[in-house]
């Protein structure tokens, strides 16, 4: 399945009402650390396929969602179960912290 573009139009249908938990990558095209994070998100999306869904939210295009998540810095990765954020991280400091978010959701933590 890979990575899904999440917008305010499909957020409720995909994320809130989805059967699986979600990792959301909130990013912008001008953000250098976001570009470094992207291949890690794509790799983990493949690894956790069937356990965790993965979406990308362009905060420049989706200001409503950026406000809803109170984005203060990007990249911001949010672990979601239904409409409830479970955990999040801001910035990118390597694969391990991102992997831990995926693993926590996959394990139901």
N, C-alpha and C positions, 0 to 999 in steps of 0.2 A: 504494500500500500504506500509506503514511503511517508512523505511529509505533506500535510494538507494546508492550504492557505486558509487561515481563519479570518473571517470578517464579522462585523456586527450583524450582518445578514444571516450568516450560517452558524454563529457561535452557539445559540441555544439548541438548535437541532443537532449539531455535531458533538459539542462538548458537554453541555448540561444534560442532554437526553441520551448521550452515547452510552453504550454498554460497557466500554472499557474506560479506565482512567486516561487522562491526557497530560502530556508535557507540552507546554506552550512556550515557544521561543519568541519573545517580544524584541524586535530589532528595527533597524533602519538602514537603508542602503549606504549612507554616508559613514556608518559606524565601523571603524577598523576592528575592534574586538568582536563585533558581531560577525564579521567575515571570517575571523579565526574560529569562532564557535560553530559556524554552519556545517563544516564537514563532520565535526564530532556529533552534532545532532542527527545528521543523516546516517552516520554509521550506527549510532545507538538505536535509531528508528528501525533499521533493518534487524539488529540483534534482538530487539524486544517486540518485534512484530507479533501480533496475536495476544500480547499482554498489555501493551501500552500504545495508545494512539499519539501521534506527534503532529503539532500544528505550529505554523509560523504566523505571527501577527506583525505586520508592518505598522509601527506606531505613528509614522507620518500620515499614512492613509486611514488608519483606524483610531482616530483621536478619542472616540467614545470608549473603546476598549482600554486604551492607554490610561484614561482617567479612571475607569472602573477598577483597574489593577493598581492605581496610584503609582504609576511608573515615575521614578525619580532619576533613574539611570538605566542605561542599556549596555550590553544585552541584559535582559532579565528573563530568567527561566522559571516558570511556575508549574508546579505539580498540582493537577486538578483531579478531584473525584466528584463528578456531578458538577454542582455549582459552587463547591467548596474548595478553595485553595488549601492544599495540604502542607506545602512547603514551597520555598522559592530561594533563588540566589540572584545576585546582581553582579555583573562583571564576568570575566572569563579568566580562570586561573588554571586551565588544563582540563583534561578529560575526567579525572577522578571525581570531582565534586558533582559533575553533571551525571556521571554514571550512578552515583549514589542516589540522586533524585529518581532516576529511572528504576533502580533496584528497589527503593523504598515503595514506589507505587506498584511495581510488579509483585512485591511480596505482601501488599495490602497494608503497609505501615502508614 
